[in-house]
Amino acid sequence: MKLSKKIESIEKSDLAKVRLMSKDYENRGIKVIHLERGEPDFDAPPYVAEGIYQALKDGYTHYPVLQGEPALREALAEKCRQKNSIQCGPEHIGITIGGMHGLYVSLRTVLNPGEEVLILTPYWLSISKLVGLADGVCRYMPFYTGILDENYSSEQFEKDLRDNIGPKTRVVYINSPNNPSGAVVPHEHLEALCKVAIEKDLVILSDEPYEDIIFDGLKHESIASFPGMFERTITCFAFSKSYAMTGLRLGYIVGPPDFIQLAWSRLILYTTNGIPTAIQIGAIEALRKGDADIERMRAAYQERRDRFVEALRRVKGIRTPMPKGAFYVFADISELRGDRPIYDLIADWLEVGVAVAPGKAFGAEHVDWVRFSTASSMEDLLGAAAALEKRYGTK
Ligand SMILES: Cc1ncc(COP(=O)(O)O)c(C=O)c1O
């Protein structure tokens, strides 16, 4: 069959390559610890499943309300006002099929062909594909590793933003806490971004699925809550990480009314016609009862981060800055790689049973970094660090 050249031209991801490589090693009998994946290893809390089951029994099997169940949007508006300080009502919220769908809907609704999205790097790998699918063009600017290493000032950031915003730039994509680096964007850097966005009349696409996974007492900040930003910010949230609900595919967008209206009255209507109501009712249960579970999982991620970073810092040749959020550790492996291709190093690590994601999956200039996911058991994390220490020696 002749198929779309545009879809065919989408590159396969580096993660798929690592998965394929690890199969080879597993077939040779090597037990591989999979730290390349980015999915919570917890299950969704039971009250979510019960809510969904009850909704199905109650007959919620018909077409959904297009923009999302009113009770869910009411509850989310309350959550966004209280927790995110975003002054919104249910009319500013639209329900999506997970965070990824929210990002696609946002980009598709905002961009005209050829308009640019400035992506701060390293970035979550799907975003560049989503920009392409929405007929946009990606522009990249290094950012999060400077935040992670605490050597990138907000003044420099503001200057770099100005230098990297061209006449076709319409959107800046920001993601804090960040996948893959675990960096949390400081208040003054958010302020710098607001200043430039207002001055240059840009849209901010703020991707916040890790809002609840944040450490060391830091408080998550939503850029839509900053003065003058609500009308130019689209915030994509998801239930996937906070409630370990990845498989239920539920997310939501908070944005200005003209954006929500256009996205839902056209794009959503003619593509999905809404999101299954029963899942949305399960999500209401998550919002009502989930605080303790969010905290339980957050605390577990923090403990894993603490012990894993400590163990990794003992390994010769690996430099490990401390992530402040999300469930990733982004480490500098330049010393180990030398001038070898990164996949030689990935193969070496698979030989000792450790699979990680190469940093270049998250931006070409991050060839000297790898991402470990801490959404894995403590035993696996410490086992992986011990295997690397055995292979490369102790610092
Ligand atoms: C930064 C970021 N944004 C969005 C998503 C998509 O989340 P979802 O699984 O809800 O589609 C992910 C998932 O890994 C992510 O890491």
Ligand as a Chemical Component Dictionary entry (heavy atoms), coordinates in Angstrom:
data_LIG
# 
_chem_comp.id                   LIG 
_chem_comp.type                 NON-POLYMER 
_chem_comp.pdbx_formal_charge   0 
_chem_comp.three_letter_code    LIG 
# 
loop_
_chem_comp_atom.comp_id 
_chem_comp_atom.atom_id 
_chem_comp_atom.alt_atom_id 
_chem_comp_atom.type_symbol 
_chem_comp_atom.charge 
_chem_comp_atom.model_Cartn_x 
_chem_comp_atom.model_Cartn_y 
_chem_comp_atom.model_Cartn_z 
_chem_comp_atom.pdbx_ordinal 
LIG C1 C1 C 0 7.649 15.349 29.623 1  
LIG C2 C2 C 0 6.518 14.459 29.264 2  
LIG N1 N1 N 0 5.422 14.997 28.728 3  
LIG C3 C3 C 0 4.364 14.258 28.402 4  
LIG C4 C4 C 0 4.373 12.891 28.578 5  
LIG C5 C5 C 0 3.173 12.103 28.144 6  
LIG O1 O1 O 0 2.453 11.606 29.176 7  
LIG P1 P1 P 0 1.257 10.611 28.913 8  
LIG O2 O2 O 0 1.748 9.252  29.241 9  
LIG O3 O3 O 0 0.190 11.075 29.846 10 
LIG O4 O4 O 0 0.824 10.735 27.490 11 
LIG C6 C6 C 0 5.501 12.268 29.106 12 
LIG C7 C7 C 0 5.548 10.825 29.262 13 
LIG O5 O5 O 0 6.554 10.204 29.507 14 
LIG C8 C8 C 0 6.604 13.074 29.475 15 
LIG O6 O6 O 0 7.704 12.545 30.001 16 
# 
loop_
_chem_comp_bond.comp_id 
_chem_comp_bond.atom_id_1 
_chem_comp_bond.atom_id_2 
_chem_comp_bond.value_order 
_chem_comp_bond.pdbx_ordinal 
LIG C1 C2 SING 1  
LIG C2 N1 SING 2  
LIG C2 C8 DOUB 3  
LIG N1 C3 DOUB 4  
LIG C3 C4 SING 5  
LIG C4 C5 SING 6  
LIG C4 C6 DOUB 7  
LIG C5 O1 SING 8  
LIG O1 P1 SING 9  
LIG P1 O2 DOUB 10 
LIG P1 O3 SING 11 
LIG P1 O4 SING 12 
LIG C6 C7 SING 13 
LIG C6 C8 SING 14 
LIG C7 O5 DOUB 15 
LIG C8 O6 SING 16 
# 
